[in-house]
């Protein structure tokens, strides 16, 4: 029986070829990734909701403080994180982002009462307007339209108006009307 011996030069050559191929594939993959210095969320659309960024005291219609809200820009300016703390013990958070694929803003809100809102909308004139359809808070068998409008004022405050319609937007009931003033 005759044993075959591999030429060590051809084995080394094959190993080097495999390493070169792996390095080329890694380099091609790395070049397809966005540059770490690239800022994908610097468009004017991504900045439309920046008027809401800040630490706020929220004043209700009767002129009394109803809570505090902290809105901060996160993820290199690609999203806004809201952190609400109401005087009645309700706390909640929302994540807000502009989606370039559908050209709309999206908000997902959750709170310690088990509420979930998944809103979508856009800047209309100077106001951010987001809405959703979902079950009525009083009768889950009934579908209602919920809408929240944030409007910046010339004094730097922001009005947040949250409304509900059970007739497809013909009439609205106010659920929350608050004025955001900068916390001191």
C-alpha positions as CSV (number, residue, x, y, z in Angstrom):
1,X,0.0,0.0,0.0
2,X,1.3,3.4,-0.9
3,X,0.6,6.4,1.3
4,X,-0.1,9.8,-0.3
5,X,1.6,12.8,1.2
6,X,0.1,16.2,0.6
7,X,2.5,18.9,-0.6
8,X,2.8,21.3,2.4
9,X,3.2,24.2,-0.1
10,X,-0.2,23.5,-1.7
11,X,-1.9,23.1,1.8
12,X,-0.4,26.4,2.9
13,X,-1.5,28.0,-0.4
14,X,-5.0,26.8,0.1
15,X,-5.2,28.1,3.6
16,X,-3.9,31.5,2.6
17,X,-6.5,31.6,-0.2
18,X,-9.3,30.8,2.3
19,X,-8.0,33.6,4.6
20,X,-7.9,36.0,1.7
21,X,-11.4,35.1,0.6
22,X,-12.7,35.6,4.2
23,X,-11.0,39.0,4.6
24,X,-12.4,40.1,1.2
25,X,-15.9,39.1,2.3
26,X,-15.5,40.8,5.7
27,X,-14.3,44.0,4.0
28,X,-17.2,44.0,1.6
29,X,-19.7,43.6,4.5
30,X,-18.1,46.3,6.5
31,X,-18.2,48.7,3.5
32,X,-22.0,48.1,3.2
33,X,-22.7,49.2,6.8
34,X,-23.4,52.8,7.5
35,X,-20.4,54.8,8.6
36,X,-20.3,55.3,12.4
37,X,-20.1,59.1,11.6
38,X,-23.2,59.0,9.4
39,X,-26.3,60.6,11.0
40,X,-29.4,59.1,9.3
41,X,-31.8,61.2,11.3
42,X,-30.7,64.7,10.6
43,X,-33.4,65.6,8.0
44,X,-35.9,68.4,8.7
45,X,-38.7,65.8,9.1
46,X,-36.8,64.1,11.9
47,X,-36.6,67.5,13.7
48,X,-40.3,68.3,13.4
49,X,-41.2,67.2,16.9
50,X,-38.1,68.7,18.6
51,X,-40.3,71.5,20.0
52,X,-41.5,68.9,22.6
53,X,-38.0,68.1,23.9
54,X,-37.4,69.3,27.5
55,X,-38.4,68.9,31.1
56,X,-41.9,70.2,31.6
57,X,-44.5,70.9,34.3
58,X,-47.9,70.1,32.8
59,X,-50.8,72.5,33.8
60,X,-54.4,71.4,33.5
61,X,-57.4,73.5,32.4
62,X,-58.0,74.7,36.0
63,X,-54.5,76.2,36.1
64,X,-53.1,73.6,38.5
65,X,-50.0,71.3,37.9
66,X,-51.2,67.8,36.9
67,X,-47.8,66.2,36.4
68,X,-44.3,66.4,35.0
69,X,-43.0,65.2,31.7
70,X,-39.5,64.7,30.5
71,X,-38.9,64.3,26.7
72,X,-35.4,63.6,25.5
73,X,-33.8,63.0,22.2
74,X,-32.3,59.5,22.1
75,X,-30.6,57.1,19.6
76,X,-28.5,59.8,18.0
77,X,-31.5,62.0,17.4
78,X,-33.6,59.2,15.7
79,X,-36.3,59.0,18.5
80,X,-37.9,60.9,21.4
81,X,-38.4,59.2,24.7
82,X,-41.2,60.6,26.9
83,X,-41.3,59.9,30.7
84,X,-44.6,61.0,32.3
85,X,-45.3,61.3,36.0
86,X,-48.8,62.4,36.9
87,X,-49.9,63.8,40.3
88,X,-52.5,61.0,40.5
89,X,-49.9,58.3,40.4
90,X,-50.0,57.4,36.7
91,X,-46.6,57.0,35.2
92,X,-45.9,56.2,31.6
93,X,-43.5,56.3,28.7
94,X,-43.7,56.7,25.0
95,X,-41.3,56.2,22.2
96,X,-41.7,58.5,19.2
97,X,-40.0,58.2,15.8
98,X,-40.3,59.5,12.3
99,X,-40.5,56.6,9.8
100,X,-39.0,57.6,6.4
101,X,-40.8,54.6,4.7
102,X,-44.3,55.9,5.3
103,X,-43.3,59.6,6.0
104,X,-45.2,59.7,9.3
105,X,-44.5,60.0,13.0
106,X,-45.3,57.1,15.2
107,X,-45.8,57.0,19.0
108,X,-46.1,53.9,21.2
109,X,-47.3,54.8,24.7
110,X,-47.6,52.5,27.7
111,X,-48.4,53.3,31.3
112,X,-48.8,51.7,34.8
113,X,-52.6,51.5,34.3
114,X,-52.1,49.0,31.5
115,X,-53.0,51.5,28.7
116,X,-51.4,51.2,25.3
117,X,-51.6,53.8,22.5
118,X,-50.1,53.2,19.1
119,X,-50.5,56.5,17.2
120,X,-49.4,57.7,13.8
121,X,-49.5,61.1,12.1
122,X,-47.7,64.1,10.9
123,X,-46.9,67.7,11.3
124,X,-49.9,69.8,10.1
125,X,-49.2,73.5,10.0
126,X,-47.2,73.9,13.2
127,X,-48.9,71.1,15.2
128,X,-48.0,67.5,15.5
129,X,-51.2,65.5,15.0
130,X,-51.3,61.7,15.7
131,X,-54.3,59.4,15.8
132,X,-55.4,55.8,16.0
133,X,-58.5,53.7,16.0
134,X,-59.2,51.3,18.9
135,X,-61.6,50.1,21.4
136,X,-63.6,52.6,23.5
137,X,-62.4,52.9,27.1
138,X,-66.0,52.4,28.3
139,X,-67.1,49.7,25.8
140,X,-64.5,47.5,24.2
141,X,-67.0,46.4,21.5
142,X,-67.2,49.9,20.2
143,X,-64.4,51.3,18.0
144,X,-63.4,54.9,18.5
145,X,-60.9,57.4,17.0
146,X,-58.3,58.8,19.4
147,X,-56.3,61.9,18.5
148,X,-53.5,63.8,20.2
149,X,-52.4,67.3,19.0
150,X,-49.3,69.0,20.3
151,X,-49.0,72.7,19.4
152,X,-46.1,74.9,20.3
153,X,-46.9,78.4,21.5
154,X,-44.9,81.6,20.9
155,X,-44.0,81.8,24.7
156,X,-42.2,78.4,24.4
157,X,-45.0,76.4,26.0
158,X,-46.7,73.4,24.3
159,X,-50.4,72.5,24.4
160,X,-51.3,68.8,24.3
161,X,-54.9,68.1,23.4
162,X,-56.1,64.5,23.6
163,X,-59.6,63.8,22.1
164,X,-61.9,60.9,21.4
165,X,-64.5,60.5,18.7
166,X,-67.1,57.8,18.5
167,X,-68.6,59.1,15.2
168,X,-65.6,58.9,12.9
169,X,-64.3,62.4,13.7
170,X,-67.5,64.4,13.3
171,X,-67.5,65.3,17.0
172,X,-64.8,65.1,19.6
173,X,-64.7,64.7,23.4
174,X,-61.7,66.1,25.3
175,X,-59.9,63.5,27.3
176,X,-56.9,65.7,28.3
177,X,-56.0,69.3,27.8
178,X,-52.6,70.3,29.2
179,X,-50.2,73.1,28.8
180,X,-46.5,72.2,29.0
181,X,-44.3,74.9,30.6
182,X,-40.6,74.5,31.1
183,X,-39.7,73.2,34.6
184,X,-37.5,75.5,36.7
